[in-house]
Amino acid sequence: MLPRRSRPLACLLILGGLLAACSAGGGPPRASVQAPNGGASYYNPPWNMYSPQTDVEVGKQAAAQAEKQLPMLHNSSAAHYLTDLGDKLAQHMPGPQFPFNFHFVNQKEINAFALPGGPVFVNVGAVCAAANEAQLAGVVAHEESHVALRHSTSIASKQQLAQVPLAILGGVAGSGTAAQIANLGAQMVVGGVFLKYSRDMESQADALGAQVMNAAGYDPRQMAQFFETLEAQGGSQSVQFLSDHPNPGNRRAAIEEEIPKLGSHPPYRDDSPQFEQLKSSLCGRH
């Protein structure tokens, strides 16, 4: 045990080490990433003190809570469609191989969100608002990109770092991994603070999502078109998605600028009979 007068120095050394790790981009080592189809790499996750496996465990806990609180859609054909679409996009996602899983929420509000480690939730309202399959794919690719870039636990890391001085100087020992996971999972339920992304994070998810769409054979401009449609409907005042995902600027112009860098792609196929069937079934109209 350290003598009392030595504790402040030890605390400063520990805090200094954490700050140095943060400024140097510390956290778990990043895997070497090959951009899909020869395009530029858009995988540059921010600093994160948690491991990818912690993302998975946190996401499982948060998803279990979300499913208890939300009116989930129990429709096997719709679930099948969303899983097929999500998996088609996920196979082009760089970074850790997270176990993505996909869920429809039976709400007419236009919204979608992702939890750490793979759970992606899409409101029925997002299907009804999408003009074609590519626009729905844009929503899913954008959410998968938040998962791959580990944005939620990056936010949690920065908040945890901000609390370190108080925790150390107060003599509070760090809680165990299981306790941290339970705490993070509880805070990441719907409406949780960690679902509020910054504009920089939105730009990152747009760019990576556009590249994943391109590699999967969807025109990335359809993602920008969907967001523009939401803005035209009243923006964050009426659309929950835009409240949680702030507009980083002119999305269409940004995506247009990136298209030459995205790499090769199969012929774009922006709609499908399966999407039209799903929309007719869930929304009662095309």
Secondary structure by P-SEA (a helix, b strand, c coil): cccccaaaaaaaaaaaaaaaaaaacccccccccccccccccccccccccccaaaaaaaaaaaaaaaaaaccccccaaaaaaaaaaaaaaaaaccccccbbbbbbbccccccccccccbbbbbcaaaaaacccaaaaaaaaaaaaaaaaaaaaaaaaaaaaaaaaaaaaaaccccccaaaaaaaaaaaaccccccccccaaaaaaaaaaaaaaaaaacccaaaaaaaaaaaaaaccccccaaaaacccccaaaaaaaaaccccccccccccccaaaaaaaaaacccc
